[in-house]
């Protein structure tokens, strides 16, 4: 069995900078939260501690880590929510602006 509490994310200096910028500037609170979780893991926080901080299940944190490790972080948005199915909007972006 794998001890999920010991999972750890190692980051390069470039990745740390990318996550710090995301944490400070992203308009999406979920993306900021996920960036912070990765930074905390890099700093030595345990999976259970991060899950407690954000009041989510450890499996959720593990999924964030899986998504981060499965993509090149600077080439795409691994911290953003995936597109969801549903009814398309009635208004186009220019119509919404008006």
GROMACS elastic network, one bead per residue, 0.5 to 0.9 nm:
[ bonds ]
;  ai    aj funct       b0    kb
    2     5     6  0.88098   500
    2     6     6  0.86516   500
    2     7     6  0.89848   500
    3     6     6  0.57649   500
    3     7     6  0.73444   500
    4     7     6  0.54409   500
    4    46     6  0.88008   500
    4    47     6  0.67958   500
    4    48     6  0.81581   500
    4    58     6  0.78213   500
    4    59     6  0.85323   500
    4    62     6  0.78293   500
    5     8     6  0.86099   500
    5    46     6  0.56969   500
    5    48     6  0.56742   500
    5    49     6  0.84998   500
    5    58     6  0.82107   500
    6    46     6  0.61170   500
    6    47     6  0.67121   500
    6    48     6  0.87567   500
    7    41     6  0.81880   500
    7    46     6  0.70161   500
    7    47     6  0.63290   500
    7    62     6  0.81809   500
    8    38     6  0.87744   500
    8    41     6  0.56313   500
    8    42     6  0.65895   500
    8    44     6  0.72896   500
    8    45     6  0.80336   500
    8    46     6  0.72554   500
    8    47     6  0.76170   500
    8    65     6  0.87816   500
    9    38     6  0.66050   500
    9    39     6  0.81670   500
    9    40     6  0.88245   500
    9    41     6  0.55631   500
    9    42     6  0.51571   500
    9    43     6  0.87295   500
    9    44     6  0.86297   500
    9    65     6  0.74235   500
    9    69     6  0.85846   500
   10    38     6  0.87782   500
   10    41     6  0.78538   500
   10    42     6  0.53557   500
   10    43     6  0.87392   500
   11    14     6  0.78867   500
   11    15     6  0.56611   500
   11    16     6  0.59815   500
   11    38     6  0.85380   500
   11    39     6  0.81625   500
   11    42     6  0.63998   500
   12    15     6  0.50981   500
   12    16     6  0.61815   500
   12    17     6  0.86190   500
   13    16     6  0.50977   500
   13    17     6  0.62144   500
   13    18     6  0.86231   500
   14    17     6  0.51619   500
   14    18     6  0.61659   500
   14    19     6  0.86598   500
   14    74     6  0.88156   500
   15    19     6  0.61028   500
   15    20     6  0.84563   500
   15    73     6  0.71968   500
   15    74     6  0.75975   500
   16    19     6  0.51568   500
   16    20     6  0.59857   500
   16    21     6  0.85197   500
   16    38     6  0.88474   500
   16    39     6  0.69604   500
   16    42     6  0.86906   500
   17    20     6  0.50374   500
   17    21     6  0.60906   500
   17    22     6  0.84941   500
   18    21     6  0.52338   500
   18    22     6  0.61538   500
   18    23     6  0.85921   500
   18    35     6  0.88666   500
   18    73     6  0.80457   500
   18    74     6  0.71552   500
   19    23     6  0.59371   500
   19    24     6  0.85028   500
   19    32     6  0.83900   500
   19    34     6  0.89211   500
   19    35     6  0.52400   500
   19    36     6  0.74020   500
   19    38     6  0.78218   500
   19    39     6  0.70952   500
   19    73     6  0.87511   500
   20    23     6  0.50319   500
   20    24     6  0.61759   500
   20    25     6  0.85467   500
   20    32     6  0.89519   500
   20    35     6  0.72201   500
   20    36     6  0.77150   500
   20    39     6  0.77281   500
   21    24     6  0.51628   500
   21    25     6  0.58822   500
   21    26     6  0.77662   500
   21    35     6  0.89945   500
   22    25     6  0.53368   500
   22    26     6  0.51323   500
   22    27     6  0.89001   500
   22    31     6  0.74117   500
   22    32     6  0.61115   500
   22    35     6  0.65678   500
   22    36     6  0.88051   500
   23    26     6  0.62357   500
   23    29     6  0.86780   500
   23    31     6  0.74189   500
   23    33     6  0.71272   500
   23    34     6  0.82079   500
   23    35     6  0.55662   500
   23    36     6  0.61322   500
   24    32     6  0.72351   500
   25    28     6  0.88007   500
   25    32     6  0.79909   500
   26    29     6  0.72204   500
   26    31     6  0.68704   500
   26    32     6  0.61455   500
   27    31     6  0.81837   500
   27    32     6  0.79909   500
   28    31     6  0.53331   500
   28    32     6  0.63957   500
   28    33     6  0.87687   500
   28    80     6  0.79090   500
   29    32     6  0.50311   500
   29    33     6  0.61180   500
   29    34     6  0.86921   500
   30    34     6  0.62207   500
   30    35     6  0.85900   500
   30    79     6  0.78274   500
   30    80     6  0.71555   500
   30    81     6  0.77435   500
   31    34     6  0.52030   500
   31    35     6  0.62030   500
   31    36     6  0.86337   500
   31    77     6  0.89307   500
   31    78     6  0.88104   500
   31    79     6  0.51505   500
   31    80     6  0.53071   500
   31    81     6  0.77068   500
   32    35     6  0.51293   500
   32    36     6  0.61901   500
   32    37     6  0.86724   500
   32    79     6  0.81681   500
   33    36     6  0.51134   500
   33    37     6  0.62227   500
   33    38     6  0.88192   500
   33    54     6  0.79716   500
   33    79     6  0.88500   500
   34    38     6  0.63525   500
   34    39     6  0.86673   500
   34    61     6  0.82167   500
   34    64     6  0.67285   500
   34    65     6  0.86998   500
   34    79     6  0.60701   500
   34    80     6  0.84909   500
   35    38     6  0.52786   500
   35    39     6  0.62942   500
   35    40     6  0.86804   500
   35    79     6  0.69814   500
   36    39     6  0.50318   500
   36    40     6  0.60739   500
   36    41     6  0.85883   500
   37    40     6  0.51093   500
   37    41     6  0.62196   500
   37    42     6  0.86663   500
   37    45     6  0.88610   500
   37    47     6  0.89450   500
   37    50     6  0.63585   500
   37    51     6  0.86759   500
   37    54     6  0.85069   500
   37    61     6  0.76689   500
   37    64     6  0.84692   500
   37    65     6  0.87187   500
   38    41     6  0.51145   500
   38    42     6  0.62545   500
   38    43     6  0.86980   500
   38    64     6  0.82653   500
   38    65     6  0.71554   500
   38    68     6  0.84482   500
   39    42     6  0.50788   500
   39    43     6  0.63145   500
   39    44     6  0.89197   500
   39    45     6  0.89377   500
   40    44     6  0.65125   500
   40    45     6  0.54906   500
   40    46     6  0.83831   500
   40    50     6  0.73599   500
   41    44     6  0.51883   500
   41    46     6  0.64365   500
   41    47     6  0.72092   500
   41    50     6  0.76665   500
   42    45     6  0.72606   500
   45    48     6  0.83077   500
   45    49     6  0.62990   500
   45    50     6  0.66730   500
   46    49     6  0.52216   500
   46    50     6  0.64192   500
   46    51     6  0.86923   500
   47    50     6  0.52395   500
   47    51     6  0.61638   500
   47    52     6  0.86360   500
   47    58     6  0.64104   500
   47    61     6  0.69555   500
   47    62     6  0.76256   500
   48    51     6  0.50092   500
   48    52     6  0.61009   500
   48    53     6  0.85839   500
   48    57     6  0.83595   500
   48    58     6  0.60030   500
   48    61     6  0.87033   500
   49    52     6  0.50949   500
   49    53     6  0.61698   500
   49    54     6  0.87746   500
   49    58     6  0.89653   500
   50    53     6  0.50343   500
   50    54     6  0.63009   500
   50    55     6  0.82856   500
   50    56     6  0.85225   500
   50    58     6  0.80428   500
   50    61     6  0.74741   500
   51    54     6  0.53617   500
   51    55     6  0.56655   500
   51    56     6  0.51050   500
   51    57     6  0.57697   500
   51    58     6  0.52947   500
   51    59     6  0.85929   500
   51    60     6  0.78515   500
   51    61     6  0.63281   500
   52    56     6  0.66129   500
   52    57     6  0.79128   500
   52    58     6  0.83123   500
   53    56     6  0.80088   500
   54    57     6  0.87887   500
   56    59     6  0.82611   500
   56    60     6  0.64674   500
   56    61     6  0.74752   500
   57    60     6  0.52917   500
   57    61     6  0.68990   500
   57    62     6  0.88563   500
   58    61     6  0.51869   500
   58    62     6  0.61846   500
   58    63     6  0.86488   500
   59    63     6  0.61266   500
   59    64     6  0.87118   500
   60    63     6  0.50567   500
   60    64     6  0.64200   500
   60    65     6  0.87718   500
   61    64     6  0.50821   500
   61    65     6  0.63477   500
   61    66     6  0.86628   500
   62    65     6  0.50496   500
   62    66     6  0.61374   500
   62    67     6  0.86713   500
   63    67     6  0.61771   500
   63    68     6  0.85570   500
   64    67     6  0.52030   500
   64    68     6  0.62235   500
   64    69     6  0.86877   500
   64    78     6  0.82888   500
   64    79     6  0.72379   500
   65    68     6  0.50246   500
   65    69     6  0.61123   500
   65    70     6  0.84667   500
   66    69     6  0.51978   500
   66    70     6  0.59727   500
   66    71     6  0.88578   500
   67    70     6  0.50924   500
   67    71     6  0.65760   500
   67    78     6  0.58190   500
   67    79     6  0.74434   500
   68    71     6  0.57920   500
   68    72     6  0.75132   500
   68    73     6  0.65557   500
   68    78     6  0.56371   500
   68    79     6  0.69977   500
   69    72     6  0.74351   500
   69    73     6  0.81411   500
   69    78     6  0.87907   500
   70    73     6  0.88099   500
   70    78     6  0.82620   500
   71    74     6  0.86735   500
   71    75     6  0.78144   500
   71    76     6  0.72961   500
   71    77     6  0.85308   500
   71    78     6  0.65100   500
   72    75     6  0.54539   500
   72    76     6  0.66830   500
   72    77     6  0.88526   500
   72    78     6  0.80463   500
   73    76     6  0.58194   500
   73    77     6  0.67571   500
   73    78     6  0.63115   500
   73    79     6  0.83628   500
   74    77     6  0.76997   500
   74    78     6  0.89545   500
   75    78     6  0.89277   500
   76    79     6  0.87640   500
   77    80     6  0.55445   500
   77    81     6  0.85882   500
   78    81     6  0.80568   500
   78    82     6  0.86606   500
   79    82     6  0.89292   500
   81    84     6  0.83836   500
   85    88     6  0.85938   500
   87    90     6  0.87845   500
   88    91     6  0.89196   500
   89    92     6  0.72719   500
   91    94     6  0.79572   500
   91    95     6  0.56127   500
   91    96     6  0.59847   500
   92    95     6  0.51403   500
   92    96     6  0.62596   500
   92    97     6  0.87338   500
   93    96     6  0.50549   500
   93    97     6  0.62577   500
   93    98     6  0.87774   500
   94    97     6  0.50890   500
   94    98     6  0.63747   500
   95    98     6  0.51642   500
